[in-house]
Amino acid sequence: MSTTPRRPTPHAKRLRTQYREYTAAYGPVNRFKLTPTGRVDEDGEPIMSRRVPLAVAKFRQDPWSPVVFALEEYDESTGTAKEAPLLAARQVAPRRPVLGADTAEDALAITLDTTGEVDLATVAHLLGTDEADARTRLGESVYEDPKTGELETRAAYLSGNVRAKLREAEAAAEADGRFAGNVSALRAVQPEPLRMDEVEARIGAVWISPADHQAFLQEILADPRASVVGTGSMWDVKAGRHSLLATSEWGTGRMPASDIFAQLLEQRSVRATDEAEGRRVINQVETAAAQEKAQALQERFSEWVWEDPERATRLLGEYNDRFNAIVLRDYTAEGQALTLPGLAKDFTPRAHQRAAVARMVAEPAVGLFHQVGAGKTAEMVMGVMELKRLGLANKPAVVVPNHMLEQFGREWLQLYPQARILAASIDDLAKDRRRRFVARVAANDWDAVIMTRTAFERLPLSDEAQASYTERELERLRAELEAVKAHAQGAGMAGAGLVKRMEKRILAREETVKALLDKPTDPGLSFEQSGIDYLVVDELHDYKNLDTPSNIPGAAIQGSKRASDLHMKAEYLRSREGRRVITGATATPIANSVTEMYVMQRYLRPDLLQDAGIGDFNTWAATFGQVVEEMELSVAGGDRFKLKARFAKFQNVPELLRLFHTFADVKTAEDLHLPVPALAERAVDGHRAPELHPVEPTPELTEYIARIGERVDAIEARRVEPSEDNMLKVSTDGRKAALDMRLVDPVLEPFGETKASAAAALIARVYAENKDAVYTDPATGEPDPVPGALQIVFCDQGTPGQGWNVYDELKRQLVVRGVPGHMVRFMHEAKNDSEKARLFAEARAGHIAVLVGSTQKMGVGTNIQKRAVHLVDMDAPWRPADVEQRHGRIIRQGNQNPEVRISQFVTVGSFDSFMWQGLERKSRFINAIMKGRLDVREIEDIGDNTLSFAQAKAITSGNPLVLEKANADQEYNRLSRLERAHHRNLVAVEHTRAAERTALASATADLPLIEAAAERAVDTSGEAFAMTVRGARFTSRTEAAAAVQDWAAANSHHVINPYARTDLGVLAEVGGHAVRARLIAPFPGQKPTAELSLDGVPRTSFELDRDALIKADLGTIRQLENRVAGLPRLAQRTADRAAEAEGKIAEAEAMLDRPFKHGEALAAARAEVERVDAAIAARSGPAEPAAAAEPDGLDEETRALAGLVAVTFPRAARGGGGRSGEEAKGHTPAQRRDLGRGR
């Protein structure tokens, strides 16, 4: 803040007087009333309409009305306003022109601040010299880019893709020595080349060509005909499917190596399935065997890539060029040099805000990914004003959430009082007003156009631009298709099949995009006509659902209209404006899915993806990600676990983060050091982290979880219709039961502690400790008249409504424990924004001690942190971002408590385990990305932010050995399945060895006979033809054929032996060999077949229909000649078959000699299962003795009651027969339900 006093001018005094007179008569300028529209939004919340006085509504049409609205700082939650600094003193001082500079560095800084680029003429003017001397004096502060011929600052030139820049500089230096300095400077900043052991080579990675993948497959399968054709996410693999290498070494009988390799190339899960009752089910044993082979292929591929020196050098160079070429740029110094003309003097930007503005000025697109409270609004405003001032953007548009339009406009003018802004709501783009709005935007020189996101969507691209967008989206697919066609020309059916698949995919994508964009628009009015040339999008995470096809489980994103609309407009601007296009701001760029990181790159820097060859998501994932198989708790809770394939492990992380942080300006709470309260130390370990409060499950919950498990089994076996029961219902019921069993059975009266009672006890204690705490008015510093702290309770299930609910139960429990009932309030009391604002005001004023609400109703926009001393999570939300939003209500600027507490209540052994585990898994990647660590090559462990999630999962599993046992059992079962598959494979190999031994013996015996027959063969080709039939010698093939016909007619009607071939004797002699004929018995309904062979020569027989023999022609004669002429070739083939059999026998014997390679691991897994089982048994302890029939010391009434129980529930009186302690006391859960219903 400025400390120099500034007195108001006469004009300012007159303005202030008029403002005060107006507000005294009418109230705040920004006043409004919320009225229901009768409609609800997509979340079921009522849509409210802001109604303003008629005069104010008309005044808003004036382009300068935002200036008047900025005269006051209006609090929408209270409906009150105070005068803005604009009314107190001059906020903008005239900028004094800079007439000169003492040094070249100063002149360069002034030039950059006034023009936004290295303008040599301006530098020379400031230095009082000519341009040549100015260039000399600038020295290495600037460099000429040989590609563009433009001067760039040292920071700009020596960052980005410095490998590509070095190649360009070296080429330029060969022709012009001026660029030698560029070469030296760029060489000095080159990233250290990565070594082979640092790069993870994965099947399908874009930097490894299809030819290399094909060479690998040909080598490991010893199959030179194996072919691999593909690109991106579509591949075709053809290779031999029946060799031992394909079915035993690198594949299985069910899934040969080529099938597994194709799955890995396309990033699909390897699964073997069977047909069962009309549907496909996973064959666990075959799947385990196939996945083992897939892992072996991956491991072998990772080794093979680096084994050949030439290949290793080539591929390592390719990887370094694509992914290890970027130097990140630090904008701190450039941000500090900004003078920011026009910025209000009462506002002093922080260092990270200045750096963000400098980045917006310098880069084509920026992601302002800053923590809540970092001041993103000011960053966006300052960045836009600088872009406009420097001429880098002509008509920028800022897109904000619908409810933020007026507030954003006011804050803009409070930061830049002289700015010319146009604010547009959905009303301004109603059909009858849209033309006028577009005309106003296009015809005026606005510093910025602020639009609600709904209004932004109402200003569509023209049909022509949308068609162009569709074509650009499809160009990549078509280019891939052409590349595949070119590569597939020699690949036969493999290439043909892939081409058809790709053509089908293109057609499908065309239809998808057309359907998404198929919405009537106002002809003649379009986004292009507005002249908008730069976009700033607030809350960019709300546009995350950009269509992203993927083969990876759980990674695909179904596109939304909102996301496609933004992407279309950004791509349109890129195609028109080129350099600077868009800035997106959000605190949660990655909220729920790994694919959101890729989506952010598509919005902001798709050029980086394309340059690296990873524009397709599956290719991006193949380079940086792995699909891992993990054991997860079933949604049923309890101790049920299932194997799940997830995209959850990442390698080559530094290169991934360099791509992301090229445009991502990330600021976490640790970076910003915001003035927020600290978390109190936990008594259990002294860590500043949320306190975990496990709640033991009631007997009713334990029984219910068992029933949920049965429901899951029935659903998975499809024994119930989806309309009757499904996993969504199971999930909902499981979450409700974990919170309180009465949400699924309202008449139950639980025995023992519940979440509500446990939470109430803690909340009441905190209330008593803080009810006299004093807070102050931030504006005056005076103590507030009402003391007392605020506690915030989040609960997404069991909200107020008809019947029993958790909110009312919690309030009842609190009142019993001494918390005044009128000070326990629910967010659900507020039916609209106006009522919500009043509720927030009461919370800030101290009239509310406990405020209970859901993540949705009490998340973004909830500013009640002033008195908040304690926050309670009654249940777990779905996303890590929701946890951040919840906790951001208390760990927030403006909270006057130096320390705060967060308590999380979890029910042991319930659905809570599943929920917290999901939060843990989703947080892994987000945490690593936001920290931007470039020194870790693989991400698989959990960051600090998720430790509390992991602890919650361990605690809520009940017995900590349960999860340990599940993991031990899963590993033992996996290895056992592999052992069974190994033994089955040995049986198949033994069969193969036996068959090959038979084949070898046969070939060895046949070969001498064939070789001798070949030596006796006589040439009958051409005029040398001669054949003897029935003692008659023929030299004419036609006559010979007629003689064969006669012989066949006379001999082929013998009585056929149905159990053996009928020998017909010698048919003829040709080429020195007798031809013997036999008749083969037909199958029912078929004709007899004749078998002809060279007498005494094995492997020479062939068959033909008896009728064909009777009608013998020249073709029949030539077949007999060819049998003789082919004897030398038959001898060679027989010798080759013998050699092949010997090789396969050797292979089989080598395989049979190999032990099960996981034998030691299996033994260790078996021992681990036994250890955990023993530990669980020891923890369970010996069985409790039966209870005595009648304990001593009971009074007469108690004895009577005990007797009644014994008569009514004999099992309970005998100790329950092994049931739970609660049931042993007299009632089973089912009986208590009956009693609760009055039965």
BELVEN-V48160 format. One record per helix or strand of 3 or more residues. SS is the DSSP state (@ for helix, = for strand). FROM is the first residue (numbers start at 0). TO is the last residue. If there is no record, write none. Layout:
ss={SS & SS}
from={FROM & FROM}
to={TO & TO}
This chain:
ss={@ & = & = & @ & @ & = & = & @ & @ & @ & @ & = & = & @ & @ & @ & @ & @ & = & = & @ & @ & = & = & @ & @ & @ & @ & = & @ & = & @ & = & @ & @ & = & @ & @ & @ & @ & = & @ & @ & = & @ & @ & @ & = & = & @ & = & @ & = & @ & @ & @ & @ & = & @ & @ & = & @ & @ & = & @ & = & @ & = & @ & @ & @ & @ & = & = & @ & = & = & = & = & @ & @ & @ & @ & @ & @ & @ & @ & @}
from={9 & 32 & 45 & 53 & 64 & 71 & 79 & 84 & 103 & 119 & 130 & 141 & 150 & 153 & 161 & 176 & 195 & 209 & 226 & 233 & 243 & 256 & 272 & 278 & 283 & 308 & 331 & 350 & 364 & 375 & 395 & 401 & 420 & 425 & 433 & 447 & 452 & 462 & 492 & 526 & 533 & 539 & 560 & 581 & 594 & 605 & 616 & 624 & 640 & 652 & 663 & 668 & 690 & 698 & 726 & 740 & 754 & 789 & 805 & 820 & 823 & 826 & 832 & 849 & 864 & 867 & 879 & 898 & 910 & 943 & 959 & 1021 & 1026 & 1031 & 1036 & 1061 & 1072 & 1088 & 1101 & 1105 & 1113 & 1126 & 1158 & 1195 & 1209 & 1215 & 1220 & 1228}
to={25 & 39 & 50 & 58 & 68 & 74 & 82 & 86 & 114 & 126 & 140 & 143 & 152 & 156 & 174 & 187 & 197 & 220 & 230 & 237 & 248 & 264 & 275 & 281 & 303 & 322 & 335 & 361 & 369 & 388 & 399 & 414 & 423 & 428 & 442 & 451 & 456 & 487 & 516 & 529 & 537 & 542 & 575 & 584 & 603 & 611 & 623 & 632 & 650 & 660 & 666 & 671 & 694 & 715 & 738 & 742 & 769 & 793 & 815 & 822 & 825 & 828 & 844 & 852 & 866 & 872 & 886 & 906 & 930 & 955 & 1015 & 1023 & 1028 & 1033 & 1050 & 1069 & 1079 & 1093 & 1104 & 1109 & 1124 & 1152 & 1179 & 1207 & 1212 & 1217 & 1223 & 1235}
